[in-house]
Amino acid sequence: MFAQSMESAREAGGGVTGTVLMRFVWPHGGRSVFLSGSFNSWNELVPMAPVEGCPRVFQAIYGVTTPGCHQYKFLVDGEWRHDELQPCSSSEYGIVNTVILAMDANYNNAMNPLQLRSNMELDNEAFGRMVRVSDGTLNEGVPTISEADLQVSRHRISVFLSTHTAYELLPTSGKVVALAVDLPVKQAFHILHEQGIPMAPLWDSSRGQFVGVLSALDFILILRELGNHGSNLTEEELETHTISAWKEGKAYLTGRVDGNGRAVPRPFVHGGPYDNLKDVAMRILQNEVATVPIIYSSSEDGSFPQLLHIASLSAILKCICRYFRHSSGTLPVLQLPICALPVGTWVPQIGESHGRPFAMLRQNASLAQVSSIPIVDDNDSLVDIYCRRQALQLGQDSCAPYELRSQRCQMCLRTDTLHKVMERLANPGVRRLVIVEAGSKRVEGIISVGDIFRFLLR
């Protein structure tokens, strides 16, 4: 058993009091393994040592003094884990292993489920404190990496991206949506909402080429213009106001004009199927765009272009995770918790924000023009998250069901490994994770797929 009674303490009075030594075992390997649980109020990390002759098996012997149902977890290489082969219970901060310690013959091993639930809820706050790295007690369990190992990891990822092309991102089946520039903007945004996509490339039939992208940011700017006093764009004009007319107006709004006062369109950022993945990723980062259309033309002059796919950093990240899934040991950086790396944006009292201030909104605040921002309650606990693509849904129906709102709150813990965070960010539609404190869900930071690539390709 993972938690096995070894020795009872002395008998006194008509009952048994004292300490019971318990052996806790973690048989799944790791470099550094610690134990903590309700038996020490989650206030101590108990080091676990490899068993002689079995380097993948770690054990610790701990004296438990309180009878009852105890919960415990293992901190393996900076990540909280539980053993799926042993008795488990679910809680709001994850799954924990459980063990019932009876020190009295009259003690009822089958505890009242309501009492068990109460005990688990009382431990939430203590467990949350234990997860914090900043309290000093956890720093010993957080592994570090040398600069040499970090550069090796970055080099291997760079080599992979440089030797694989955007063609590998194309799905076996699917659809891509493009919009004609002479389409009314109101109809265009209805199409984006109905198709469930945040952006679409723009096709100019008179020029026979793709000329730009219409995104949720355009919708936000139009809504802002409609709300401004003295705006030249009325809601009725949206019925006939074309995308091309809006793009020209947008250039004036953002100050993109030449010396003669004529609008200068923003360069159209795109890629080809044989561009390597590193170039595609750098193009997205340098131009501060969310996606890059992949366009192919069989002619040298670029005529008759074909829209093949919309490439994103999440799709490229998925390729990385798939390629290194069974050889993550060759990339030491993937095993580190994100709190040990210069990645993401953190609240000031938790970590450095790397030049970018961290902001949150209260539930009753007005939405700002930002790419994304956490929405918190008075205790800074995560309630929802607002991102630009939600503007399309808010424009159609401001009363989104709670189930849809909760799906937007993709979270992680500061002790999650970089590999675990990367796999979550590689899921379709997930561009960022809110870093929360275990138990309380207090917001500690945010990490985006762009943060991952800026760190790995540095």
NULUMKE-159928 format. One record per residue (C-alpha): residue number from 1; x, y, z. Coordinates in Angstrom, 3 decimals. Example, Ala and Ser with C-alpha at 12.3 -4.5 7.8 and 13.67 -1.06 7.14 Angstrom:
<sites>
   resi         c1         c2         c3
      1     12.300     -4.500      7.800
      2     13.670     -1.060      7.140
</sites>
This chain:
<sites>
   resi         c1         c2         c3
      1      0.000      0.000      0.000
      2      1.085      3.583     -0.527
      3      0.213      4.543      3.031
      4      0.878      1.624      5.369
      5      0.717      1.551      9.193
      6      4.038      0.382     10.647
      7      3.901      0.827     14.380
      8      1.344      1.897     17.015
      9      2.235      4.037     19.970
     10      1.633      3.300     23.593
     11     -1.698      2.376     25.143
     12     -3.010      4.663     27.876
     13     -6.312      4.792     29.781
     14     -8.874      2.626     28.002
     15     -7.922      3.837     24.533
     16     -4.946      4.114     22.269
     17     -3.155      7.429     21.967
     18      0.177      8.498     20.554
     19      1.659      8.226     17.067
     20      1.303      5.773     14.235
     21      4.200      5.614     11.815
     22      2.953      5.475      8.229
     23      4.958      4.570      5.153
     24      4.036      6.599      2.079
     25      5.312      5.396     -1.284
     26      5.516      7.050     -4.724
     27      6.452      4.375     -7.337
     28      6.243      6.471    -10.517
     29      9.720      8.011    -10.640
     30     10.933     11.590    -10.640
     31     13.959     13.647     -9.685
     32     12.664     15.232     -6.461
     33      9.595     13.971     -4.598
     34      7.924     15.461     -1.527
     35      4.848     14.518      0.505
     36      2.283     16.730      2.184
     37     -1.201     16.202      3.553
     38     -3.882     16.969      6.064
     39     -1.937     15.022      8.732
     40      0.545     17.942      8.871
     41     -2.059     20.604      7.997
     42     -0.378     21.034      4.593
     43      2.278     23.086      6.391
     44      5.272     20.857      5.695
     45      6.931     19.234      2.722
     46      8.224     15.823      3.758
     47     11.201     14.738      1.601
     48     10.864     11.286      0.057
     49     13.976      9.196     -0.624
     50     14.540      6.600     -3.389
     51     14.301      3.004     -2.234
     52     17.652      1.219     -2.442
     53     17.795     -0.815     -5.640
     54     14.596      0.817     -6.972
     55     15.474      4.370     -8.076
     56     11.966      5.011     -9.449
     57     10.314      4.241     -6.094
     58     10.341      6.932     -3.397
     59      9.237      6.497      0.208
     60      8.830      8.486      3.404
     61      7.893      7.446      6.937
     62      5.815      9.947      8.852
     63      4.281      9.888     12.321
     64      0.513     10.518     12.210
     65     -1.118     11.481     15.492
     66     -4.725     12.213     14.537
     67     -7.190      9.447     13.675
     68     -9.593      9.901     10.798
     69     -9.582     10.212      7.047
     70     -6.462     11.983      5.795
     71     -5.699     13.413      2.378
     72     -2.265     13.692      0.835
     73     -0.529     14.497     -2.429
     74      2.955     14.199     -3.854
     75      5.042     17.075     -5.206
     76      6.956     15.443     -8.061
     77      9.500     17.647     -9.832
     78      7.550     20.728     -8.854
     79      4.126     19.366     -9.914
     80      1.395     18.228     -7.533
     81      0.434     14.637     -8.326
     82     -1.745     11.876     -6.924
     83     -1.421      8.111     -7.341
     84     -4.244      6.776     -9.488
     85     -3.661      3.245     -8.183
     86     -4.586      4.148     -4.608
     87     -7.855      5.377     -2.994
     88     -8.694      8.892     -4.224
     89    -11.214     11.636     -3.612
     90    -12.098     14.639     -5.747
     91    -12.009     18.156     -4.398
     92    -12.209     21.645     -5.838
     93     -8.416     21.817     -6.092
     94     -8.015     18.466     -7.810
     95     -7.769     14.816     -6.863
     96     -6.090     13.702     -3.640
     97     -5.171     10.300     -2.253
     98     -6.888      9.314      0.986
     99     -6.115      6.987      3.868
    100     -8.200      6.192      6.964
    101     -6.168      5.864     10.157
    102     -7.940      4.074     13.048
    103     -6.139      4.295     16.417
    104     -9.026      2.963     18.445
    105    -10.793     -0.385     18.088
    106    -14.142      1.394     18.401
    107    -13.308      3.887     15.650
    108    -15.653      3.611     12.686
    109    -13.592      3.313      9.494
    110    -16.647      4.121      7.404
    111    -16.752      7.828      8.178
    112    -19.858      9.851      7.555
    113    -19.522     11.161      3.974
    114    -20.741     14.587      5.095
    115    -18.021     14.718      7.743
    116    -15.413     13.654      5.177
    117    -16.554     16.431      2.827
    118    -16.339     18.965      5.658
    119    -12.793     17.885      6.522
    120    -11.734     18.228      2.898
    121    -13.213     21.734      2.617
    122    -11.417     22.829      5.786
    123     -8.120     21.752      4.223
    124     -8.586     23.791      1.037
    125     -7.139     27.015      2.396
    126     -4.174     25.258      4.003
    127     -3.470     23.352      0.801
    128     -3.635     26.566     -1.189
    129     -1.035     28.123      1.083
    130      1.152     25.085      0.579
    131      1.073     25.476     -3.192
    132      2.458     29.007     -3.015
    133      6.074     29.263     -3.978
    134      6.513     32.714     -2.506
    135      6.056     31.542      1.087
    136      9.546     30.059      1.048
    137      8.557     26.543      2.082
    138      8.138     25.289     -1.447
    139     11.267     26.715     -3.027
    140     13.244     23.632     -2.088
    141     10.858     21.469     -4.122
    142     11.063     23.586     -7.265
    143     13.805     22.321     -9.589
    144     16.043     24.686    -11.502
    145     17.776     24.461    -14.845
    146     21.211     25.543    -15.946
    147     21.658     28.062    -18.739
    148     23.333     25.335    -20.801
    149     20.358     22.958    -20.465
    150     17.985     25.807    -21.278
    151     19.871     26.618    -24.469
    152     19.912     22.926    -25.445
    153     16.126     22.765    -25.080
    154     15.645     25.917    -27.118
    155     18.025     24.690    -29.812
    156     16.208     21.367    -30.221
    157     12.843     23.082    -30.515
    158     14.285     25.584    -33.000
    159     15.718     22.772    -35.124
    160     12.364     20.992    -35.140
    161     10.486     24.118    -36.208
    162     13.057     24.924    -38.890
    163     12.791     21.481    -40.482
    164      8.989     21.214    -40.593
    165      6.683     23.242    -42.809
    166      3.281     24.889    -42.630
    167      2.009     22.172    -44.956
    168      2.038     19.832    -41.931
    169     -0.537     22.046    -40.215
    170     -3.181     21.331    -42.847
    171     -5.943     19.063    -41.498
    172     -7.071     16.021    -43.444
    173    -10.475     17.675    -43.843
    174    -12.080     20.958    -42.940
    175    -13.153     24.309    -44.290
    176    -11.756     27.811    -44.557
    177    -13.858     30.961    -44.836
    178    -12.936     34.088    -46.812
    179    -14.965     37.285    -47.163
    180    -15.321     39.543    -50.193
    181    -14.218     43.131    -49.564
    182    -17.438     44.498    -51.082
    183    -19.530     42.681    -48.434
    184    -21.357     44.951    -45.909
    185    -19.589     44.884    -42.554
    186    -22.779     44.004    -40.643
    187    -23.341     40.944    -42.805
    188    -19.666     40.017    -42.486
    189    -19.796     39.961    -38.699
    190    -22.974     37.881    -38.771
    191    -21.055     35.365    -40.901
    192    -18.107     35.294    -38.458
    193    -20.473     34.686    -35.559
    194    -22.458     31.979    -37.340
    195    -19.280     30.185    -38.429
    196    -17.790     30.450    -34.938
    197    -14.543     32.035    -36.124
    198    -12.847     35.229    -34.843
    199    -11.377     36.323    -38.186
    200    -11.390     35.694    -41.936
    201     -9.127     36.660    -44.864
    202    -10.441     39.253    -47.315
    203    -10.682     38.596    -51.063
    204    -10.587     41.407    -53.616
    205    -12.058     40.006    -56.846
    206    -11.055     43.083    -58.882
    207     -7.391     42.485    -58.040
    208     -7.641     38.709    -57.922
    209     -5.859     38.376    -54.598
    210     -6.238     38.303    -50.843
    211     -5.699     41.757    -49.383
    212     -6.202     41.574    -45.636
    213     -8.096     40.175    -42.678
    214    -11.331     41.106    -40.894
    215    -11.182     40.286    -37.193
    216    -13.015     40.763    -33.910
    217    -10.873     43.858    -33.287
    218    -12.534     45.516    -36.285
    219    -15.908     44.812    -34.709
    220    -14.757     46.406    -31.423
    221    -13.516     49.518    -33.231
    222    -16.801     49.832    -35.127
    223    -18.805     49.535    -31.900
    224    -16.601     52.196    -30.332
    225    -17.119     54.488    -33.321
    226    -20.880     54.015    -33.090
    227    -20.719     54.963    -29.428
    228    -18.686     58.128    -30.025
    229    -20.555     61.398    -30.352
    230    -20.212     62.885    -33.794
    231    -19.341     59.581    -35.443
    232    -19.785     59.593    -39.199
    233    -20.786     55.924    -39.145
    234    -24.403     55.243    -38.165
    235    -25.922     51.867    -37.376
    236    -28.103     52.122    -40.474
    237    -25.030     52.657    -42.660
    238    -23.651     49.306    -41.480
    239    -26.243     47.698    -43.758
    240    -24.441     49.115    -46.821
    241    -21.007     50.131    -45.487
    242    -18.577     47.694    -47.133
    243    -15.519     46.068    -45.639
    244    -13.241     47.924    -48.067
    245    -14.760     51.262    -47.013
    246    -14.309     50.358    -43.348
    247    -10.674     49.345    -43.884
    248     -9.966     52.692    -45.526
    249    -11.671     54.510    -42.671
    250     -9.770     52.430    -40.155
    251     -6.467     53.516    -41.714
    252     -7.394     57.157    -41.038
    253     -8.485     56.295    -37.480
    254     -5.155     54.636    -36.696
    255     -3.074     57.304    -38.428
    256     -1.871     55.131    -41.316
    257     -1.672     57.848    -43.995
    258      1.059     58.890    -46.400
    259      2.485     62.377    -46.965
    260     -0.402     63.237    -49.235
    261     -2.999     62.319    -46.635
    262     -4.050     59.116    -48.399
    263     -4.880     55.984    -46.436
    264     -2.119     53.368    -46.300
    265     -3.442     49.852    -45.759
    266     -1.674     47.604    -43.288
    267      0.545     45.010    -45.006
    268     -1.190     41.678    -45.498
    269      0.620     39.074    -43.386
    270      0.442     35.565    -44.826
    271      2.545     32.492    -45.471
    272      3.013     29.651    -47.909
    273      2.648     25.896    -47.397
    274      6.407     25.345    -47.663
    275      7.421     28.049    -45.182
    276      9.018     26.449    -42.136
    277      7.124     26.580    -38.851
    278      9.695     28.805    -37.178
    279      9.254     31.491    -39.849
    280      5.463     31.271    -39.530
    281      5.652     31.591    -35.726
    282      8.035     34.554    -35.925
    283      5.767     36.228    -38.492
    284      2.841     35.969    -36.071
    285      4.881     37.312    -33.140
    286      6.580     40.165    -34.993
    287      3.371     41.422    -36.599
    288      1.332     40.930    -33.403
    289     -1.407     39.008    -35.165
    290     -3.315     35.970    -33.941
    291     -3.204     33.925    -37.143
    292     -1.587     33.792    -40.567
    293     -3.461     32.633    -43.696
    294     -1.581     29.946    -45.638
    295     -1.941     30.707    -49.345
    296     -0.675     28.734    -52.324
    297     -0.303     29.725    -55.960
    298      1.068     27.473    -58.692
    299      2.066     30.429    -60.884
    300      5.217     32.480    -60.426
    301      3.355     35.798    -60.469
    302      1.100     34.705    -57.596
    303     -2.093     34.719    -59.635
    304     -4.987     32.371    -58.833
    305     -4.088     32.035    -55.148
    306     -5.722     29.320    -53.066
    307     -6.504     29.691    -49.376
    308     -5.402     26.425    -47.747
    309     -5.457     27.006    -44.021
    310     -5.322     29.542    -41.185
    311     -2.137     28.920    -39.184
    312     -1.984     29.774    -35.480
    313      0.572     29.486    -32.688
    314     -1.675     26.941    -30.956
    315     -1.487     24.633    -33.971
    316      2.309     24.974    -34.123
    317      2.516     24.312    -30.375
    318      0.469     21.152    -30.877
    319      3.075     19.942    -33.381
    320      5.826     20.532    -30.813
    321      3.932     18.653    -28.091
    322      3.169     15.747    -30.428
    323      6.768     15.465    -31.633
    324      8.364     15.557    -28.159
    325      5.596     13.690    -26.321
    326      7.639     10.523    -25.859
    327     11.024     12.218    -25.577
    328     10.299     15.122    -23.264
    329     13.261     13.990    -21.159
    330     15.544     15.375    -23.863
    331     14.111     18.825    -23.138
    332     14.843     19.561    -19.445
    333     12.997     22.875    -19.588
    334      9.653     21.113    -20.166
    335      9.800     19.541    -16.702
    336     10.102     22.861    -14.858
    337      7.103     24.561    -13.219
    338      6.129     27.812    -14.906
    339      6.818     29.723    -11.686
    340     10.521     28.881    -12.115
    341     10.690     30.342    -15.631
    342     10.651     33.905    -17.019
    343      7.388     33.319    -18.858
    344      3.933     34.859    -18.550
    345      2.665     37.980    -16.826
    346      2.270     37.934    -13.047
    347      0.677     40.142    -10.407
    348      3.415     42.285     -8.808
    349      3.482     40.471     -5.464
    350      3.912     37.083     -7.164
    351      6.531     37.568     -9.869
    352      7.950     39.744    -12.603
    353      5.733     40.823    -15.475
    354      8.613     41.264    -17.946
    355      7.759     44.805    -18.914
    356      4.027     44.251    -19.331
    357      1.732     45.391    -16.471
    358     -0.867     42.914    -15.248
    359     -4.461     44.151    -15.136
    360     -7.762     42.750    -13.893
    361    -11.368     43.957    -14.070
    362    -14.047     43.825    -11.396
    363    -17.354     42.235    -12.319
    364    -19.144     45.583    -12.693
    365    -16.394     47.292    -14.719
    366    -16.753     48.351    -18.340
    367    -14.958     46.244    -20.923
    368    -11.726     47.730    -22.221
    369    -10.180     47.380    -25.647
    370     -7.707     44.658    -24.745
    371     -6.820     41.276    -26.170
    372     -7.869     39.552    -22.944
    373     -8.330     40.376    -19.278
    374     -9.427     38.343    -16.214
    375    -12.641     39.365    -14.477
    376    -12.451     38.887    -10.693
    377    -14.580     39.334     -7.579
    378    -13.698     41.462     -4.549
    379    -11.251     38.776     -3.372
    380     -9.433     38.734     -6.735
    381    -10.803     35.229     -7.394
    382    -11.409     34.389    -11.050
    383    -15.012     34.736    -12.236
    384    -14.663     35.002    -16.021
    385    -12.274     36.149    -18.708
    386    -12.937     38.629    -21.469
    387    -11.200     38.366    -24.841
    388    -11.682     40.091    -28.178
    389    -13.435     37.210    -29.899
    390    -16.205     37.435    -27.286
    391    -17.167     40.782    -28.811
    392    -18.748     38.872    -31.700
    393    -20.913     36.902    -29.285
    394    -21.690     39.936    -27.137
    395    -22.799     41.773    -30.244
    396    -25.220     38.961    -31.091
    397    -26.393     37.957    -27.619
    398    -25.144     39.589    -24.432
    399    -26.797     36.934    -22.247
    400    -24.401     34.061    -22.768
    401    -25.264     30.935    -20.727
    402    -23.156     30.302    -17.631
    403    -21.900     27.048    -19.161
    404    -20.367     28.954    -22.080
    405    -18.825     31.552    -19.791
    406    -17.203     28.912    -17.585
    407    -15.655     27.197    -20.584
    408    -13.737     30.378    -21.352
    409    -11.951     30.292    -17.974
    410     -9.030     28.035    -18.813
    411     -6.811     27.848    -15.723
    412     -3.526     26.427    -14.491
    413     -1.433     26.478    -11.319
    414      1.955     28.096    -10.895
    415      3.355     24.649    -10.051
    416      2.196     23.137    -13.370
    417      5.098     22.146    -15.576
    418      5.826     23.962    -18.805
    419      4.992     20.764    -20.706
    420      1.562     20.528    -19.057
    421      0.819     24.192    -19.811
    422      1.929     23.767    -23.431
    423     -0.406     20.806    -23.926
    424     -3.349     22.824    -22.621
    425     -2.516     25.807    -24.811
    426     -2.261     23.490    -27.816
    427     -5.993     22.752    -27.617
    428     -8.103     24.457    -30.324
    429     -9.435     27.845    -29.296
    430     -7.242     28.132    -26.175
    431     -4.857     31.065    -26.458
    432     -4.170     31.798    -22.800
    433     -4.439     30.296    -19.307
    434     -5.179     32.234    -16.136
    435     -2.764     31.257    -13.363
    436     -4.740     30.829    -10.140
    437     -4.021     29.863     -6.561
    438     -5.186     26.355     -5.691
    439     -8.408     26.302     -3.702
    440     -9.213     30.020     -3.665
    441     -8.798     30.541     -7.446
    442     -7.172     33.876     -6.638
    443     -5.644     35.212     -9.853
    444     -1.845     35.195     -9.811
    445     -1.045     35.804    -13.470
    446     -1.753     34.892    -17.060
    447      0.243     32.931    -19.623
    448     -0.465     32.980    -23.348
    449      0.636     30.869    -26.270
    450      2.601     33.912    -27.460
    451      4.479     33.978    -24.126
    452      5.519     30.367    -24.693
    453      6.952     31.062    -28.148
    454      8.696     34.276    -27.073
    455     10.396     32.261    -24.319
    456     11.302     29.241    -26.453
    457     12.516     31.200    -29.502
    458     14.468     33.802    -27.568
</sites>
